[in-house]
Amino acid sequence: MNWDQIEGNWKQLKGSAREKWGKLTDDDLDIVGGKRDKLVGKIQEKYGVAREAAEKQIEEYRSGLKKPA
């Protein structure tokens, strides 16, 4: 699934994102709104990791998602 698809399906994917990044609140995920850069920033802020580490986590998340039916 590419990031445009993730952004378009963000409301459905918020639950799986919440499972992966439990420190992110529903408000955080609403603010992210499917935007990759905003998600990177929130992961950095909540987990105290470098941008590269946040990007790697997001890529692992993206590659693990199934394509919508």
Residue frames relative to the residue before (quaternion, step in Angstrom):
aa qw qx qy qz dx dy dz
M 1.0000 0.0000 0.0000 0.0000 0.00 0.00 0.00
N 0.3005 -0.7558 0.5482 0.1949 3.56 -0.82 0.94
W 0.6861 -0.5224 0.3069 0.4026 3.56 -1.23 0.36
D 0.5804 0.5676 -0.3854 0.4387 3.63 1.08 -0.53
Q 0.6464 0.5025 -0.3124 0.4818 3.58 1.04 -0.77
I 0.6279 0.5260 -0.3326 0.4674 3.58 1.00 -0.81
E 0.6589 0.5100 -0.3099 0.4580 3.57 0.88 -0.94
G 0.6811 0.5015 -0.2830 0.4522 3.58 0.96 -0.86
N 0.7554 0.3363 -0.1750 0.5346 3.57 1.16 -0.62
W 0.2381 0.8369 -0.4759 0.1282 3.58 1.26 0.31
K 0.6296 0.5433 -0.3549 0.4271 3.61 0.91 -0.80
Q 0.6871 0.4576 -0.2817 0.4889 3.59 1.01 -0.76
L 0.7192 0.4660 -0.2443 0.4537 3.59 1.08 -0.69
K 0.4517 0.7094 -0.4506 0.2995 3.60 1.22 -0.24
G 0.6274 0.5543 -0.3388 0.4293 3.59 1.02 -0.75
S 0.6873 0.4590 -0.2917 0.4814 3.58 0.90 -0.87
A 0.6124 0.5265 -0.3509 0.4740 3.59 1.10 -0.62
R 0.6363 0.5275 -0.3225 0.4614 3.58 1.02 -0.80
E 0.6283 0.5249 -0.3323 0.4683 3.61 1.06 -0.73
K 0.6864 0.4832 -0.2843 0.4631 3.58 0.94 -0.88
W 0.7947 0.1572 -0.0572 0.5834 3.56 0.93 -0.93
G 0.1668 -0.8595 0.4796 0.0594 3.54 0.36 1.31
K 0.6235 0.5508 -0.3492 0.4312 3.59 1.15 -0.43
L 0.5908 0.5578 -0.3733 0.4478 3.59 1.23 -0.28
T 0.3418 -0.7480 0.5373 0.1872 3.56 -0.81 1.01
D 0.6662 -0.4588 0.3831 0.4460 3.56 -1.30 0.15
D 0.6257 0.5337 -0.3361 0.4590 3.59 1.03 -0.76
D 0.6234 0.5337 -0.3363 0.4620 3.60 0.99 -0.84
L 0.6974 0.4758 -0.2755 0.4597 3.56 0.86 -0.98
D 0.6074 0.5293 -0.3520 0.4765 3.59 1.13 -0.58
I 0.6427 0.5152 -0.3157 0.4710 3.58 1.01 -0.82
V 0.6236 0.5413 -0.3328 0.4554 3.59 0.99 -0.85
G 0.0576 -0.8654 0.4952 0.0509 3.57 0.96 -0.85
G 0.6953 -0.4763 0.2722 0.4644 3.57 1.13 0.57
K 0.5234 0.6346 -0.4141 0.3897 3.59 1.26 -0.04
R 0.4691 -0.7183 0.4439 0.2586 3.56 -0.60 1.17
D 0.6744 0.5029 -0.3117 0.4417 3.61 0.82 -0.94
K 0.6492 0.5052 -0.3202 0.4699 3.58 1.01 -0.77
L 0.6320 0.5208 -0.3335 0.4671 3.59 1.04 -0.73
V 0.6055 0.5465 -0.3455 0.4640 3.59 1.01 -0.80
G 0.6818 0.5019 -0.2864 0.4485 3.58 0.85 -0.99
K 0.6674 0.4961 -0.3058 0.4636 3.59 0.94 -0.85
I 0.6374 0.5098 -0.3314 0.4733 3.60 1.00 -0.76
Q 0.6317 0.5247 -0.3282 0.4669 3.58 0.97 -0.83
E 0.6812 0.5119 -0.2787 0.4431 3.55 0.88 -1.02
K 0.7556 0.4163 -0.2178 0.4564 3.60 0.76 -1.04
Y 0.7823 0.3385 -0.1638 0.4965 3.59 1.02 -0.78
G 0.3824 -0.7590 0.4605 0.2562 3.60 1.25 -0.15
V 0.4595 0.6687 -0.4584 0.3627 3.57 1.01 0.82
A 0.5951 -0.5596 0.4417 0.3710 3.55 -1.30 0.38
R 0.6810 -0.4913 0.3595 0.4070 3.54 -1.27 0.46
E 0.6470 0.5344 -0.3242 0.4368 3.59 0.93 -0.89
A 0.6574 0.5027 -0.3074 0.4697 3.60 0.98 -0.84
A 0.6440 0.5084 -0.3176 0.4753 3.59 1.00 -0.80
E 0.6378 0.5233 -0.3211 0.4651 3.59 0.98 -0.83
K 0.6459 0.5179 -0.3199 0.4607 3.59 0.98 -0.84
Q 0.6436 0.5156 -0.3215 0.4654 3.59 0.95 -0.84
I 0.6594 0.5055 -0.3044 0.4658 3.57 0.95 -0.87
E 0.6476 0.5078 -0.3253 0.4657 3.59 0.96 -0.78
E 0.6309 0.5138 -0.3320 0.4772 3.60 1.00 -0.76
Y 0.6292 0.5250 -0.3187 0.4764 3.59 1.02 -0.83
R 0.6790 0.5038 -0.2924 0.4469 3.57 0.80 -1.02
S 0.7014 0.4738 -0.2828 0.4513 3.58 0.84 -0.94
G 0.6659 0.5078 -0.3010 0.4562 3.60 1.19 -0.43
L 0.5667 0.6084 -0.3864 0.3994 3.58 1.24 -0.22
K 0.3979 -0.6919 0.5522 0.2408 3.53 -1.13 0.72
K 0.5352 -0.6162 0.4662 0.3413 3.55 -1.11 0.68
P 0.5207 -0.6401 0.4505 0.3408 3.60 -0.97 0.75
A 0.5370 -0.6496 0.4432 0.3053 3.55 -1.12 0.75
